[in-house]
Amino acid sequence: MSRVDSVDLTSGRDLRDELVQLMHRYGMASQQLGAYFAQKHGLHPTDLQALIAVFQAERAGDPLTPGRLGEAVGLSSGAATAAIDRLERGGHLRRTRESPDRRVVHLRYGEPGMAVAVGFFGPLGVRSHAVMDRFSRPELTAIRRFLLAMTEVLTDHHEEMKRV
């Protein structure tokens, strides 16, 4: 029996507490892996956050502009520009002009940076898919709903705290 299967489901409160603890552990493990990737490839942790934001936006078909990247990562205009410059010099990002308005710049993942990311994170993707294969479609759908709702709660709380 794996660690995943050994959860005591007898108490709803215990399960909720354990879920919160597991999310914290997952978040910490994710941050540590990201920090290691950044350090190994000479990136600032903020640069890694920027790369993730660019990748997710591009994957969703809505590439970021420098201004939207700053908003997504919580950077001033100057700090976002400095991060973009560093990432572009390293081959991780490229600026493109795809809009009829030539002043609009979109950020795209650079091929050299993508190769580095795939080499590092590709094996994790294989392992992650193997874990997900152990769950049914309805279970994954419930997990998705849960994670979306928890992410919304965190985001809303963060926004509220910034206004205080």
N, C-alpha and C positions, 0 to 999 in steps of 0.2 A: 504494500500500500504506500502510495506517495504521500508527501507532506500535504499536498493539496486535498487528498481524500480523507485526511484524518481530522477534519474539522468537526467539533461537537455542535450539532444543530439543535440541541434540546432547548436552549434558551435564546429567544430573540434578541435580548439585550446583549448577551455574550457574543452573538453573531455580529451584531452591529459594531460592538467595540472591536472585535477582531477584524472586521472589514476596514474600519478606520486605520487600525494598526497596519494592516496589509497594504493599504493605499500609501501610507507613509513610507513603509519599507520599499514599495515599488518606486515611489518618487525618489527616494534617496539612492536606490540602486541605479536608477535612470540618470540622475544627476552625476553620480560618480563615474558612470561609463562615459557620459558626455564630457565631463571634465577631463577624463583620461584621453579621450579622442582629441579634444582641443589642445591639451598639453603636448601630446605626441606629434601633432601636426602644426605646432606653433601658432595656435589660434587663441585669442582672448575668449573667455567664456561668453561674453556678449556677442562675439562674432559667431559662435556656434548657435546661439539663440536666433541671430539674424538669418543664418543659413537655414535653420529649421523652418522659420517663418516663410522664407522665400520658397523653399521646397514645397511646403504645404499649399501655399497660394498658387504656385505654378501647377501643382498636381490637381488642384480644384478648378483650373482653367481661368484663374483670376490673378494674374501676376501683379506683384506689388510695385508701387512706385516708391521712391525713397521716402517720401512723407508718410505713406502708409506703413512702411517698414518701421519707421521711428515710432509710430503709434502702436504697432503690434508688439514691439520689444520694449517700449517705454524709454526711448532715446530722444534727446533734443535733435533738432535739425543738424547741428554741427557734429554731434556724436554719431548720428546715423550716417552722415557723409563720410566721416573718418572710418567707420566700420566698413562701409561699402568700398571705399578706396583700398583698404587693407585686403579685403576679400577678393577684389578684382585683381590686385597685384599678384595674389597667390593663386589665381586661376579658379577660385571657388565660385565667383559670380561674374556675370557680364551684364553690362547695361545695353538695352536695346531701345530703339525708337520705332514703335509699331503703330502709333496713333497718327491720324492725319495731322494732328497738332504736334509738330516736331519738337516742341518744348517738353512733351511728356516722355519721361524715361521709365521703362519697365525694367525690373530686375529678374534675371534668369540665372539658373544654376549653370555654372561653367562646366564644360566637359572634364577638364582635369580634376576639378573638385568633386564631380560626380563619381569619377573613377576611384578616388580616394575613399569617398563615403561608401560606395558599394563594396570595396575591398574590406573595409572595416566592419560595416554593419550588415553586409550580405549574409554571413553565417548566422547572425542573430535573427534575421528574417526567416531563415530556414527553420531554426529552432522554435521561433514564435508560431510559425504555421503548424509545426508538429504538435505544439501544445493546443492550438485552436482546433485541430483535427480531432481531439479527444472530447470535444463538446458538440452537442447537437445544434442545429440551426436555431431552434427556439431558445436554447440556453444562450447562445451567442447574441441573439436578438435582445434578450433580457439584460445581458451584460452591457450591451451597447446603450440601451436606454438608461441603465444605471450610471454608466460613465458620462454620458451626455448630461444627465441631470446633475451629477456631482460637479462636473466642470462648470456648468452654469451657476451653481451655488457659489463655487469658489470665485468665479469671475465677478459675479454680482457683489459679493462681499468685498472683494478687492476694490471695486469701483466705489462702493460706499465708504470704505476706509480712506480712500484718497480725497473724499469730499469733507472729511472730518477735520 
